[in-house]
């Protein structure tokens, strides 16, 4: 095999023997396994190997670098010729002619159930150059892992295979796992070399039992209940089971998080009851749902705890009276348009416990002589004056009723400010100084009627 070519230059006339060069190897270092591992073509300068390829094995040679001292002589190599010397450095490079082999046919590991991480490091030998893909290992699990609970990766520092648990194992389901692992190189092997039995290894993984916390099912548990049900009412039954089926352990329940303090749980049976009134309109209720968290603890050594979530969908009950908005209206004392304001109803309850609303004048006598309320739609009504009023503040009693069954009513007041209006500007400041209640107005009207 040609390794390299040496070339020398002579300044003499190339047409004469003064420039006729001949090459010769005068020294090889080191000189093992043979002092004559290389030959140089005297005229061309080509350096070739002259030993058996089996002896030119990088893994068995004393070194991977050889130095050859080359002499070039003119005068066609005669004794009177002049010489020049150079050094040829030859590096024996690697090829993937050695398959990686496990150092042991069997590896063993122990791991606690429910844990993850590296459980064992698999070691291999590879005689190829560590700086190349002919040495770097690639590991794979070829059997024994139907649920993909394991994973194996190569440690780039030492080429070991790091076998890890990536999905927690269950002692109660399977106590012992047998894996078959294969190792290969990044680079393909040379054609005359293959992977043998030592390129596979068996790993026995023993799962060790731990006390696992109880598991709630279903989680979350969702139930539907009416708000304002009596205190002590049944809400739900929690169901937690102990995964440690080989151990007969008891379970006790407790409240972990109950933001509004509405619930209690029987520690043995797991039944949940109300300890306070459920309120759908509470700030602790979101999207009509109230969420609480419970725990279940076994009597293992040490005890283990699991948590579960209870979601209560609250149905609406007509427990909120409606109210009127806005609470203030303004009108000019000499207004030609006697429409004072459009007021609307609001209700914290859901349909059908809200609109349509009935908005009417309060029950005080004589109101209908000055005021009128006309329905606009299912949620709003128009307040109208029947005659003009002096500038002042008037408290107009209104009664609003929702559509619940039974309906709820609310007596409220709307402050009507009768203001001075000039040049399209409304001045209500004087109304505060001369405010008069509607009762005074009614008394005046009654006195006028009695005098008639």
QUIJOFEN-V759645 format. One record per helix or strand. SS is the DSSP state (A for helix, B for strand). FROM is the first residue (numbers start at 1). LEN is the number of residues. If there is no record, write none. Layout:
# QUIJOFEN-V759645
SS&FROM&LEN / SS&FROM&LEN
This chain:
# QUIJOFEN-V759645
B&2&4 / A&17&3 / B&22&8 / B&38&3 / B&46&4 / B&65&9 / A&75&3 / B&83&9 / B&101&2 / B&106&7 / B&117&6 / B&124&2 / B&137&7 / B&150&5 / B&161&5 / B&176&10 / A&197&3 / B&200&9 / B&215&2 / B&221&6 / B&234&4 / B&240&2 / B&251&7 / B&263&3 / B&271&4 / B&286&1 / B&289&10 / B&305&11 / B&323&3 / B&328&5 / B&339&8 / B&358&4 / A&367&3 / B&371&5 / B&380&6 / B&392&10 / B&409&14 / B&425&3 / A&429&5 / A&438&14
